[in-house]
């Protein structure tokens, strides 16, 4: 290791995993990592929507946006499960097989479109507002 003048940083050998590889990128590995990350985000949103559904149901039918929120959260949950299943199918296919490219492209575009719809639905869920009842929060203080 050598201390570079004026930088205060050590310069020396780096672990092999940090060095740029000279070979081509493994597209299957890249796609699988991307799908896994999308799946984790989908699970996080699924848990958030389940919590929102519970909060709306606790408020009961007297809440002014009860029915619209139940419908929107249900749509979001169903679409999220659909995207999750779609991502499982995307991971199974081999990107190096040119015969599968058209099908994979369609499935990837479908997953992207469904994620966009989920985002829009969740914007409306947020706009209608899911809060705890005032009486419940006041009794806790």
N, C-alpha and C positions, 0 to 999 in steps of 0.2 A: 504494500500500500504506500502511496506517495501523497503527501499533503500538497495540494495545488496552491501556489502563491496567490494571496489576495482573496481566495474564496473560502478558506477555512474548511474545505471539503476534502475528504479522502478519495483518492482515485486508485483503483486497483482491480484485481480480477473480480468479475461478477459471477453469480451462479449461472449455470448453463441455461436455466429456464428463462433468464432475463435477456439472453442474447437472441437476436433476430435469427430465425431459421431461414436457411437458404432454399428449402423445399417448398412446394406448393401448399397452400392452406387446405386442411382437411375440411371440406364443406359439410360432411356428415357431423363431425365433431362440433363445428360452429353452429349448425342448425339445431343440434340436440341441446347445446347450452342455451341458445336463444329460446327454444321451446320450454326448457326447464325454468328459465327466468320468468317467462310469461305465465307458466303454470303457478309459480309461487305468488305472483301478483294477483292472479285470478283467485287463489285461495284466500289471500288477504281481503280482497273485495267481497268474496263470498261470506267470510266471517263478519265483516262490517255490515253487510246487508241482512244477515241473520239477526244481528244485534238490533238493527233498525226495525226489523219486522217485530221483534219481541217488544221494543219500546212502543210501537204503534198499537200493538194488540193490548198492551197494558193500559194505554190511554182509553181504549174502548171506542165504541161507535159514536160517542158524544163528541169526539174530536172532529173538527170541521173537515179535515182532509183524510179521514179514516179510509174510506173506500178507494180514492185515487192512490193513496200511498200503499195500501195493501196490493193493489193491482200492479203498480209500478215496481215495487220491491219483488213481487212474484215473477214478473217478466224478467227483471234483472237476474234473479236467481236461476231461472230456467235457462236463460241465454248463457250464463256463466258455466253451468253444467255442460251445456252443448259445446262451448268453446273448449272446455277441459277435455272432453271426449275427442274433439277434433284435433287438439294438440297431441293427444296420445297417438292418433293415426298418423300425424305428420312425422313424429319421431320414428315410427316403425319403418317408413319407406327409405330406400337407399337413394341419395341424391346423385350418385354417380351413374345410375341407370337412366340413360336418355329416354327410355320408353315410359318412365314414370314422371318425367318433367312436367308434362301438361297437367296431369292429375295433381301433382304437388303444387303447381302454380295456382290451380283453381282452389285447392283446399287452403292454401296460404292466404289468397285473396278473400276467401269466405271467412276465415278466422279474423282477418283484419277488419272486414266489414262488420262482423258481429261485435268485435271489441269496440268499434266506433259507436254502434247502437247502444251497447252497454254504458258507455261513457255518457251519451246523451240522456238515457233513462236515469242515470244516477245524478245528473245535473238537475233534472226535474224533481227527483226525490229530495235532494238538498234544498231546492227552491221551496217546496211545500213544507219543509221543516219537520224534523222528528225531534221533539223535546220531551223531557220528562214532565209529567203533570206538575203544576205549581204547588198543589197541596202536598205532594210527595216530597218535593225538595224542601219545602218550608218545614215539614215535620222532622226532617233530619237535622236541621240547624239548631 
